[in-house]
Amino acid sequence: MATTTTAPTASSSSAEGLNYGSASYRTYVLIVLTLVYTLNFIDRNLINVIAQPIIAEFKLSDSQFGFLNGLPFAVFYAFMGIPIAMAADRYNRVVIVALCISLWSVMAAMCGLATSFAFLLLARVGVAIGEAGGTPPSNSIIADYFKPKSRAAALSLFATGVTVGSALSNYFGGPIARNLNGPALKRMFEERDWQWALNLTDWSQVAGWRVAFVVVGAPGVIFGLIALFTVKEPPRGYSDPPSKSGVTERPSLMDTLRVLSGKPTFWAVAAGASIISMVGYGLVAFQAPLAQRLHGVDPGTFAIQFGGPLAITAALGTFCGGLIIDRLTPRLSTAVSIVPAVGMLLGIPLYIFAFMGSTEDLYSVSRPMWCLGVFFHFMYLGSQYTVGQGVVTQRMRASAIAILLLIIGLVGNGLGAQVVGWLSDFYMSMRLQDSGFGAQLTNALCRTPGEVAKLAPELQVACKSAYGEGLRYAMMTTVLLMLPSAFCFYWSSRTLQRDMIAH
C-alpha cells in the first residue's frame, strides 16, 4: 500500500527548488551536522583503538571481545534506527538529533566507568541506540536546507564524517589512552592542588583507556546543546521544487521489497557488500591487538602510525574507486560491478603479505602493503550505493538503500568482529596443542599476563606465540572471505544492464 504526505512549500519556490536560509547559515548548519556525524564515528570506533587494554583488563577471550564489538551494537543500531527515523518524520528533527547526541556521548563516557563485561556491553548498546538516531534526521534536515541541485554536494560533505571520524578516533583516542592515564591526571591535580579532584577516586588505578572514553565521549553533550540552540528546524519539503510538493505517493516498505524481489542484481550486491563489510569490521576491530601481540606496538603508537593512515587510505580507495568506475563505464558498462571485484582480488595478497611480515619489516614493508590492501578493499563502497538505488525508481531509492544498509549492518557490523574472535580463539587453541604444552596451557591462562609471568620461560614463549599467531591466522582467514564477495559483485554484472533503470 502507498501512503500520502503533504509537504509545505514556499509559494516563491522556483522550478529548481529553493534553498532555506542564507548561504552562510546553511553552511553553518551543514558544518554542525557534519561535526556531529564525525563525532558519531569517533565514539563508535574508539573501542577498536584501545581494544587490547580492554581485553586485558576484563580478561576477555577474542570471541567475547568480538561479541562486545559486534552483534549487540549492530542489532540495536539497525532496529532502533527505524522507529527513531519514523519519529523524525513526525516531530522536531533538531530536538531528536540533540537528544541522540547527548545519549550516545554519555553512554560512551560510561564505557570508561565500566566495572564488568556486562556493564561495558550495556554501555555499548546505549551508544548504538543514540547513534541510530543521529544520521536519518540529519539527512532529512540537510535535504530541507538545500535544493536538489545543491543537495548532493552537501550530503557528500556530510558523508566525510565516516572516514574523518574513524581517523580522529585514532589520532585522539590512542594518544589520550597512552599519555593521559590515571597517574598522569593525579600528578596534574597535585600540581594544581585540586584536592576535590584527588578525592574522587584512586587515580593510580585508573587505566588510560578509561580516560580516553570519558575525554572523547563527554564533550558530545556540548555539541548536542549547540545543535539544539543554534540549528533551526526547517519546514518539511521547503527546498523541493513545486513538482515534488503537495500530495505525493510514497511507497511502503513492502512495495519496495516487492520490486527488489525481481532484481537479482540488488541481492548479489547486497550479499557481496555484506561479506566485504564483515571483513572490514573484523579487521578494524582486531588490527591494534594484532600489532601489540606480534610486534609490541602499544595502542597509542598504533593509532598514530597505523590506524589514522589506514582510515585515510580507506577514504582514498573509496574516492578513487568511484573515479575509476566513472572513467571506465563508457567503455565497460558493467564497471560498477567489475571494479570492486578486481579491487578485492588485488587486496587479498596484499593483506596476507602485510599480516605475515616480521617485526623488523613492520614499517618498511608491512605498513605500505597494509595500506595498499585497504586501498583496493574499499574501492567497492560507492558501488553498493550506486547499484542499490539504481535498480529502483526515484521514489523507492531511500527505502532500497535503507534495506541494503540494514542487511549490511546486521551481517557486517554484527558478525565481523565476532567471526575474527571465534577464529582467533580456535587457532590459539590449535597452536597451544601443537606446542607440546597443551596439557599445561589453556587459552584463558595465556590471556592473563599476571599468570603467564609465573610460568617457566618456555611456557611463556608458547603462550605469547599462540596468542599472537592465533590472531594472525584469524585475520588472514577472514581476508579470504573477500573471494566470495568478489564473486558476488562479478555475478551482479551478469544482470546489471537488465535491472538498472535509466535516469
C-alpha positions, 0 to 999 in steps of 0.5 A: 500500500502507498501512503500520502504526505503533504509537504509545505512549500514556499509559494516563491519556490522556483522550478529548481527548488529553493534553498532555506536560509542564507548561504552562510547559515546553511553552511553553518548548519551543514558544518554542525551536522557534519561535526556531529556525524564525525563525532558519531564515528569517533565514539563508535570506533574508539573501542577498536583503538584501545581494544587490547587494554580492554581485553586485558583488563576484563580478561576477555577471550577474542570471541567475547571481545568480538561479541562486545564489538559486534552483534549487540551494537549492530542489532540495536543500531539497525532496529532502533534506527527505524522507529527513531527515523519514523519519529523524525518524520513526525516531530522536531528533527533538531530536538531528536538529533540533540537528544541522540547526541547527548545519549550516545556521548554519555553512554560512551563516557560510561564505557570508561566507568565500566566495572564488568563485561556486562556493564561495558556491553550495556554501555555499548548498546546505549551508544548504538541506540543514540547513534541510530538516531543521529544520521536519518534526521540529519539527512532529512534536515540537510535535504530541507536546507538545500535544493536538489541541485545543491543537495548532493554536494552537501550530503557528500560533505556530510558523508566525510564524517565516516572516514574523518571520524574513524581517523580522529578516533585514532589520532585522539583516542590512542594518544589520550589512552597512552599519555593521559592515564590515571597517574598522569591526571593525579600528578596534574591535580597535585600540581594544581592542588585540586584536592576535590579532584584527588578525592574522587577516586584512586587515580593510580588505578585508573587505566588510560583507556578509561580516560580516553572514553570519558575525554572523547565521549563527554564533550558530545553533550556540548555539541548536542546543546549547540545543535539544539540552540543554534540549528533551526528546524526547517519546514518539511519539503521547503527546498523541493521544487513545486513538482515534488510538493503537495500530495505525493505517493510514497511507497511502503516498505513492502512495495519496495521489497516487492520490486527488489524481489525481481532484481537479482542484481540488488541481492548479489550486491547486497550479499557481496557488500555484506561479506566485504563489510564483515571483513572490514569490521573484523579487521578494524576491530582486531588490527591494534591487538594484532600489532601489540601481540606480534610486534609490541606496538602499544595502542597509542603508537598504533593509532598514530602510525597505523590506524589514522593512515589506514582510515585515510587510505580507506577514504582514498580507495573509496574516492578513487574507486568511484573515479575509476568506475566513472572513467571506465563505464563508457567503455565497460558498462558493467564497471560498477560491478567489475571494479570492486571485484578486481579491487578485492582480488588485488587486496587479498595478497596484499593483506596476507603479505602485510599480516605475515611480515616480521617485526623488523619489516613492520614499517618498511614493508608491512605498513605500505602493503597494509595500506595498499590492501585497504586501498583496493578493499574499499574501492567497492563502497560507492558501488553498493550505493550506486547499484542499490538505488539504481535498480529502483525508481526515484521514489523507492531509492531511500527505502532500497538503500535503507534495506541494503544498509540494514542487511549490511549492518546486521551481517557486517557490523554484527558478525565481523568482529565476532567471526575474527574472535571465534577464529582467533580463539580456535587457532590459539587453541590449535597452536597451544596443542601443537606446542607440546604444552597443551596439557599445561596451557589453556587459552584463558591462562595465556590471556592473563599476563599476571599468570603467564609471568609465573610460568617457566620461560618456555611456557611463556614463549608458547603462550605469547606465540599462540596468542599472537599467531592465533590472531594472525591466522584469524585475520588472514582467514577472514581476508579470504572471505573477500573471494566470495564477495568478489564473486558476488559483485562479478555475478551482479554484472551478469544482470546489471544492464537488465535491472538498472533503470535509466535516469 
